[in-house]
């Protein structure tokens, strides 16, 4: 899915907002599969509270930063520069690798 996002044209302000929102949706869907929680239907705060017991403080902080930025775009209608939107995708890709390792370890301990 990230590769698909890399090829996506963002275009205008609405395209940039949709792009960032889609990146966050992909991360939330990934978390839902890995952690077996309904992250796409939960608020950022609730999702982070649930994951606080399972992620390192560094990963939790990176996830918070990414989701808060996406929420700002989605709910405050902020229009990020295209460079920032593309950076969001890069951060999401890196974060997904971290989350995969940490959540897999946590699930094995259960």
N, CA and C atoms as an extended XYZ file, in Angstrom:
330
Properties=species:S:1:pos:R:3:atomname:S:1:resname:S:1:resid:I:1 pbc="F F F"
N         0.808       -1.200        0.000 N   UNK     1
C         0.000        0.000        0.000 CA  UNK     1
C         0.853        1.267        0.000 C   UNK     1
N         1.992        1.210        0.694 N   UNK     2
C         2.859        2.385        0.707 CA  UNK     2
C         3.397        2.670       -0.689 C   UNK     2
N         3.723        1.633       -1.428 N   UNK     3
C         4.223        1.831       -2.796 CA  UNK     3
C         3.155        2.508       -3.649 C   UNK     3
N         1.919        2.127       -3.464 N   UNK     4
C         0.809        2.760       -4.172 CA  UNK     4
C         0.723        4.251       -3.820 C   UNK     4
N         0.943        4.572       -2.558 N   UNK     5
C         0.890        5.968       -2.109 CA  UNK     5
C         2.045        6.786       -2.698 C   UNK     5
N         3.200        6.159       -2.854 N   UNK     6
C         4.343        6.871       -3.419 CA  UNK     6
C         4.076        7.322       -4.848 C   UNK     6
N         3.305        6.543       -5.575 N   UNK     7
C         2.999        6.872       -6.971 CA  UNK     7
C         1.809        7.814       -7.104 C   UNK     7
N         1.100        8.035       -6.032 N   UNK     8
C        -0.126        8.822       -6.072 CA  UNK     8
C         0.155       10.300       -6.328 C   UNK     8
N        -0.615       10.875       -7.232 N   UNK     9
C        -0.561       12.317       -7.493 CA  UNK     9
C        -1.396       13.009       -6.414 C   UNK     9
N        -0.856       14.071       -5.818 N   UNK    10
C        -1.608       14.745       -4.768 CA  UNK    10
C        -2.380       15.947       -5.278 C   UNK    10
N        -1.852       16.633       -6.256 N   UNK    11
C        -2.584       17.737       -6.879 CA  UNK    11
C        -2.813       18.940       -5.997 C   UNK    11
N        -4.070       19.237       -5.753 N   UNK    12
C        -4.465       20.458       -5.046 CA  UNK    12
C        -4.527       20.259       -3.529 C   UNK    12
N        -5.040       21.273       -2.831 N   UNK    13
C        -5.122       21.234       -1.368 CA  UNK    13
C        -5.942       20.042       -0.886 C   UNK    13
N        -7.069       19.792       -1.526 N   UNK    14
C        -7.905       18.653       -1.120 CA  UNK    14
C        -7.170       17.337       -1.345 C   UNK    14
N        -6.406       17.242       -2.406 N   UNK    15
C        -5.604       16.047       -2.667 CA  UNK    15
C        -4.549       15.829       -1.604 C   UNK    15
N        -3.929       16.901       -1.143 N   UNK    16
C        -2.935       16.793       -0.072 CA  UNK    16
C        -3.584       16.301        1.220 C   UNK    16
N        -4.740       16.846        1.539 N   UNK    17
C        -5.440       16.405        2.756 CA  UNK    17
C        -5.837       14.925        2.654 C   UNK    17
N        -6.352       14.525        1.505 N   UNK    18
C        -6.736       13.112        1.315 CA  UNK    18
C        -5.509       12.199        1.404 C   UNK    18
N        -4.402       12.661        0.866 N   UNK    19
C        -3.160       11.881        0.876 CA  UNK    19
C        -2.725       11.600        2.315 C   UNK    19
N        -2.648       12.643        3.132 N   UNK    20
C        -2.220       12.480        4.527 CA  UNK    20
C        -3.225       11.619        5.299 C   UNK    20
N        -4.501       11.839        5.075 N   UNK    21
C        -5.526       11.040        5.747 CA  UNK    21
C        -5.398        9.570        5.358 C   UNK    21
N        -5.111        9.302        4.096 N   UNK    22
C        -4.965        7.916        3.641 CA  UNK    22
C        -3.742        7.262        4.260 C   UNK    22
N        -2.651        7.997        4.388 N   UNK    23
C        -1.461        7.450        5.042 CA  UNK    23
C        -1.805        7.038        6.477 C   UNK    23
N        -2.490        7.904        7.201 N   UNK    24
C        -2.883        7.586        8.578 CA  UNK    24
C        -3.831        6.386        8.610 C   UNK    24
N        -4.751        6.310        7.661 N   UNK    25
C        -5.665        5.163        7.603 CA  UNK    25
C        -4.899        3.857        7.404 C   UNK    25
N        -3.901        3.878        6.556 N   UNK    26
C        -3.095        2.676        6.318 CA  UNK    26
C        -2.403        2.253        7.606 C   UNK    26
N        -1.841        3.215        8.328 N   UNK    27
C        -1.170        2.892        9.597 CA  UNK    27
C        -2.180        2.333       10.594 C   UNK    27
N        -3.340        2.950       10.696 N   UNK    28
C        -4.372        2.464       11.628 CA  UNK    28
C        -4.833        1.048       11.259 C   UNK    28
N        -5.008        0.780        9.980 N   UNK    29
C        -5.405       -0.561        9.540 CA  UNK    29
C        -4.311       -1.584        9.855 C   UNK    29
N        -3.084       -1.174        9.691 N   UNK    30
C        -1.944       -2.043        9.992 CA  UNK    30
C        -1.917       -2.365       11.489 C   UNK    30
N        -2.116       -1.342       12.305 N   UNK    31
C        -2.163       -1.541       13.758 CA  UNK    31
C        -3.311       -2.484       14.120 C   UNK    31
N        -4.444       -2.304       13.489 N   UNK    32
C        -5.606       -3.155       13.774 CA  UNK    32
C        -5.277       -4.626       13.528 C   UNK    32
N        -4.589       -4.898       12.438 N   UNK    33
C        -4.214       -6.291       12.139 CA  UNK    33
C        -3.169       -6.810       13.108 C   UNK    33
N        -2.153       -6.002       13.384 N   UNK    34
C        -1.068       -6.466       14.240 CA  UNK    34
C        -1.475       -6.595       15.707 C   UNK    34
N        -2.126       -5.572       16.225 N   UNK    35
C        -2.455       -5.536       17.652 CA  UNK    35
C        -3.836       -6.102       17.952 C   UNK    35
N        -4.574       -6.402       16.907 N   UNK    36
C        -5.914       -6.961       17.053 CA  UNK    36
C        -6.819       -6.031       17.869 C   UNK    36
N        -6.765       -4.742       17.499 N   UNK    37
C        -7.651       -3.741       18.088 CA  UNK    37
C        -8.318       -2.968       16.952 C   UNK    37
N        -9.498       -2.426       17.180 N   UNK    38
C       -10.184       -1.690       16.107 CA  UNK    38
C        -9.672       -0.255       15.956 C   UNK    38
N        -8.394       -0.111       15.678 N   UNK    39
C        -7.760        1.210       15.591 CA  UNK    39
C        -8.431        2.149       14.587 C   UNK    39
N        -8.901        1.667       13.434 N   UNK    40
C        -9.531        2.603       12.488 CA  UNK    40
C       -10.814        3.252       13.030 C   UNK    40
N       -11.447        2.608       13.999 N   UNK    41
C       -12.693        3.147       14.542 CA  UNK    41
C       -12.499        3.866       15.872 C   UNK    41
N       -11.280        3.943       16.343 N   UNK    42
C       -10.999        4.593       17.617 CA  UNK    42
C       -10.300        5.931       17.398 C   UNK    42
N       -10.447        6.802       18.384 N   UNK    43
C        -9.739        8.076       18.309 CA  UNK    43
C        -8.244        7.838       18.482 C   UNK    43
N        -7.472        8.828       18.112 N   UNK    44
C        -6.022        8.730       18.304 CA  UNK    44
C        -5.700        8.505       19.768 C   UNK    44
N        -6.316        9.257       20.647 N   UNK    45
C        -6.034        9.139       22.081 CA  UNK    45
C        -6.316        7.726       22.588 C   UNK    45
N        -7.462        7.173       22.229 N   UNK    46
C        -7.815        5.821       22.689 CA  UNK    46
C        -6.832        4.794       22.115 C   UNK    46
N        -6.525        4.911       20.850 N   UNK    47
C        -5.575        3.991       20.223 CA  UNK    47
C        -4.233        4.040       20.934 C   UNK    47
N        -3.737        5.235       21.212 N   UNK    48
C        -2.445        5.371       21.889 CA  UNK    48
C        -2.500        4.817       23.312 C   UNK    48
N        -3.597        5.039       24.008 N   UNK    49
C        -3.727        4.508       25.371 CA  UNK    49
C        -3.681        2.981       25.372 C   UNK    49
N        -4.338        2.365       24.409 N   UNK    50
C        -4.322        0.906       24.317 CA  UNK    50
C        -2.915        0.402       24.007 C   UNK    50
N        -2.223        1.086       23.118 N   UNK    51
C        -0.892        0.648       22.698 CA  UNK    51
C         0.212        1.022       23.675 C   UNK    51
N        -0.074        1.862       24.642 N   UNK    52
C         0.951        2.327       25.583 CA  UNK    52
C         1.611        1.171       26.326 C   UNK    52
N         0.875        0.108       26.556 N   UNK    53
C         1.424       -1.053       27.272 CA  UNK    53
C         2.245       -1.959       26.362 C   UNK    53
N         2.115       -1.774       25.068 N   UNK    54
C         2.720       -2.709       24.129 CA  UNK    54
C         3.879       -2.153       23.309 C   UNK    54
N         4.008       -0.822       23.259 N   UNK    55
C         5.052       -0.199       22.444 CA  UNK    55
C         6.091        0.490       23.312 C   UNK    55
N         7.273        0.622       22.761 N   UNK    56
C         8.309        1.395       23.444 CA  UNK    56
C         7.872        2.858       23.480 C   UNK    56
N         8.378        3.624       24.440 N   UNK    57
C         8.035        5.051       24.479 CA  UNK    57
C         8.402        5.782       23.179 C   UNK    57
N         9.496        5.388       22.555 N   UNK    58
C         9.929        6.038       21.320 CA  UNK    58
C         8.945        5.763       20.185 C   UNK    58
N         8.530        4.519       20.045 N   UNK    59
C         7.573        4.180       18.982 CA  UNK    59
C         6.220        4.817       19.246 C   UNK    59
N         5.812        4.819       20.502 N   UNK    60
C         4.539        5.438       20.855 CA  UNK    60
C         4.565        6.932       20.539 C   UNK    60
N         5.682        7.582       20.822 N   UNK    61
C         5.808        9.009       20.539 CA  UNK    61
C         5.788        9.274       19.030 C   UNK    61
N         6.464        8.439       18.271 N   UNK    62
C         6.468        8.601       16.808 CA  UNK    62
C         5.076        8.378       16.236 C   UNK    62
N         4.364        7.385       16.777 N   UNK    63
C         3.001        7.129       16.328 CA  UNK    63
C         2.098        8.303       16.687 C   UNK    63
N         2.244        8.826       17.882 N   UNK    64
C         1.455        9.987       18.312 CA  UNK    64
C         1.700       11.173       17.389 C   UNK    64
N         2.935       11.440       17.066 N   UNK    65
C         3.285       12.556       16.184 CA  UNK    65
C         2.625       12.394       14.820 C   UNK    65
N         2.709       11.198       14.266 N   UNK    66
C         2.125       10.936       12.950 CA  UNK    66
C         0.603       11.074       12.971 C   UNK    66
N        -0.051       10.450       13.943 N   UNK    67
C        -1.516       10.490       13.995 CA  UNK    67
C        -2.033       11.880       14.350 C   UNK    67
N        -1.326       12.592       15.241 N   UNK    68
C        -1.741       13.960       15.561 CA  UNK    68
C        -1.648       14.873       14.346 C   UNK    68
N        -0.577       14.713       13.574 N   UNK    69
C        -0.423       15.526       12.359 CA  UNK    69
C        -1.548       15.220       11.374 C   UNK    69
N        -1.881       13.938       11.225 N   UNK    70
C        -2.967       13.561       10.319 CA  UNK    70
C        -4.309       14.086       10.830 C   UNK    70
N        -4.522       14.036       12.134 N   UNK    71
C        -5.762       14.572       12.706 CA  UNK    71
C        -5.865       16.075       12.454 C   UNK    71
N        -4.748       16.778       12.554 N   UNK    72
C        -4.735       18.219       12.316 CA  UNK    72
C        -5.145       18.521       10.874 C   UNK    72
N        -4.643       17.714        9.962 N   UNK    73
C        -5.003       17.876        8.546 CA  UNK    73
C        -6.481       17.545        8.339 C   UNK    73
N        -6.916       16.468        8.956 N   UNK    74
C        -8.289       15.996        8.743 CA  UNK    74
C        -9.337       16.895        9.406 C   UNK    74
N        -9.119       17.239       10.671 N   UNK    75
C       -10.156       17.936       11.420 CA  UNK    75
C       -10.028       19.458       11.409 C   UNK    75
N        -8.814       19.964       11.333 N   UNK    76
C        -8.617       21.411       11.292 CA  UNK    76
C        -8.499       21.912        9.849 C   UNK    76
N        -8.574       20.961        8.927 N   UNK    77
C        -8.506       21.284        7.499 CA  UNK    77
C        -7.180       21.966        7.116 C   UNK    77
N        -6.133       21.633        7.856 N   UNK    78
C        -4.800       22.150        7.554 CA  UNK    78
C        -4.336       21.567        6.219 C   UNK    78
N        -3.690       22.394        5.429 N   UNK    79
C        -3.147       21.933        4.147 CA  UNK    79
C        -1.620       21.901        4.275 C   UNK    79
N        -1.057       20.708        4.340 N   UNK    80
C         0.398       20.619        4.461 CA  UNK    80
C         1.068       20.851        3.113 C   UNK    80
N         2.297       21.322        3.124 N   UNK    81
C         3.035       21.384        1.855 CA  UNK    81
C         3.219       19.956        1.323 C   UNK    81
N         3.358       19.818        0.027 N   UNK    82
C         3.513       18.477       -0.547 CA  UNK    82
C         4.709       17.752        0.056 C   UNK    82
N         5.793       18.460        0.296 N   UNK    83
C         6.987       17.844        0.890 CA  UNK    83
C         6.661       17.236        2.258 C   UNK    83
N         5.878       17.934        3.070 N   UNK    84
C         5.490       17.421        4.387 CA  UNK    84
C         4.583       16.197        4.251 C   UNK    84
N         3.691       16.215        3.283 N   UNK    85
C         2.812       15.071        3.066 CA  UNK    85
C         3.624       13.843        2.648 C   UNK    85
N         4.579       14.027        1.780 N   UNK    86
C         5.444       12.913        1.341 CA  UNK    86
C         6.312       12.416        2.505 C   UNK    86
N         6.765       13.336        3.339 N   UNK    87
C         7.554       12.966        4.513 CA  UNK    87
C         6.706       12.121        5.474 C   UNK    87
N         5.426       12.450        5.571 N   UNK    88
C         4.493       11.689        6.397 CA  UNK    88
C         4.463       10.226        5.945 C   UNK    88
N         4.452       10.003        4.651 N   UNK    89
C         4.464        8.643        4.121 CA  UNK    89
C         5.755        7.926        4.497 C   UNK    89
N         6.869        8.602        4.349 N   UNK    90
C         8.170        8.004        4.702 CA  UNK    90
C         8.185        7.627        6.179 C   UNK    90
N         7.705        8.514        7.029 N   UNK    91
C         7.663        8.233        8.465 CA  UNK    91
C         6.730        7.068        8.767 C   UNK    91
N         5.618        7.001        8.077 N   UNK    92
C         4.667        5.914        8.291 CA  UNK    92
C         5.282        4.573        7.908 C   UNK    92
N         6.009        4.554        6.832 N   UNK    93
C         6.662        3.311        6.386 CA  UNK    93
C         7.681        2.850        7.431 C   UNK    93
N         8.509        3.768        7.912 N   UNK    94
C         9.504        3.426        8.929 CA  UNK    94
C         8.832        2.982       10.230 C   UNK    94
N         7.806        3.708       10.614 N   UNK    95
C         7.093        3.393       11.843 CA  UNK    95
C         6.421        2.023       11.750 C   UNK    95
N         5.879        1.687       10.615 N   UNK    96
C         5.222        0.393       10.449 CA  UNK    96
C         6.194       -0.756       10.678 C   UNK    96
N         7.428       -0.611       10.231 N   UNK    97
C         8.442       -1.642       10.474 CA  UNK    97
C         8.720       -1.769       11.968 C   UNK    97
N         8.828       -0.640       12.663 N   UNK    98
C         9.044       -0.663       14.121 CA  UNK    98
C         7.876       -1.335       14.835 C   UNK    98
N         6.670       -0.925       14.468 N   UNK    99
C         5.483       -1.463       15.120 CA  UNK    99
C         5.362       -2.959       14.885 C   UNK    99
N         5.680       -3.383       13.688 N   UNK   100
C         5.610       -4.802       13.361 CA  UNK   100
C         6.485       -5.612       14.307 C   UNK   100
N         7.711       -5.166       14.485 N   UNK   101
C         8.637       -5.884       15.361 CA  UNK   101
C         8.162       -5.851       16.817 C   UNK   101
N         7.771       -4.694       17.292 N   UNK   102
C         7.373       -4.571       18.695 CA  UNK   102
C         6.067       -5.303       18.999 C   UNK   102
N         5.095       -5.176       18.130 N   UNK   103
C         3.816       -5.824       18.389 CA  UNK   103
C         3.903       -7.336       18.214 C   UNK   103
N         4.729       -7.800       17.299 N   UNK   104
C         4.925       -9.244       17.141 CA  UNK   104
C         5.538       -9.817       18.414 C   UNK   104
N         6.526       -9.128       18.969 N   UNK   105
C         7.131       -9.569       20.227 CA  UNK   105
C         6.096       -9.596       21.350 C   UNK   105
N         5.275       -8.575       21.415 N   UNK   106
C         4.260       -8.491       22.455 CA  UNK   106
C         3.235       -9.610       22.310 C   UNK   106
N         2.806       -9.895       21.105 N   UNK   107
C         1.828      -10.967       20.889 CA  UNK   107
C         2.392      -12.330       21.258 C   UNK   107
N         3.682      -12.527       21.022 N   UNK   108
C         4.327      -13.807       21.389 CA  UNK   108
C         4.359      -13.980       22.911 C   UNK   108
N         4.469      -12.882       23.639 N   UNK   109
C         4.514      -12.946       25.116 CA  UNK   109
C         3.141      -13.215       25.712 C   UNK   109
N         2.082      -12.979       24.972 N   UNK   110
C         0.714      -13.167       25.510 CA  UNK   110
C         0.388      -14.613       25.710 C   UNK   110
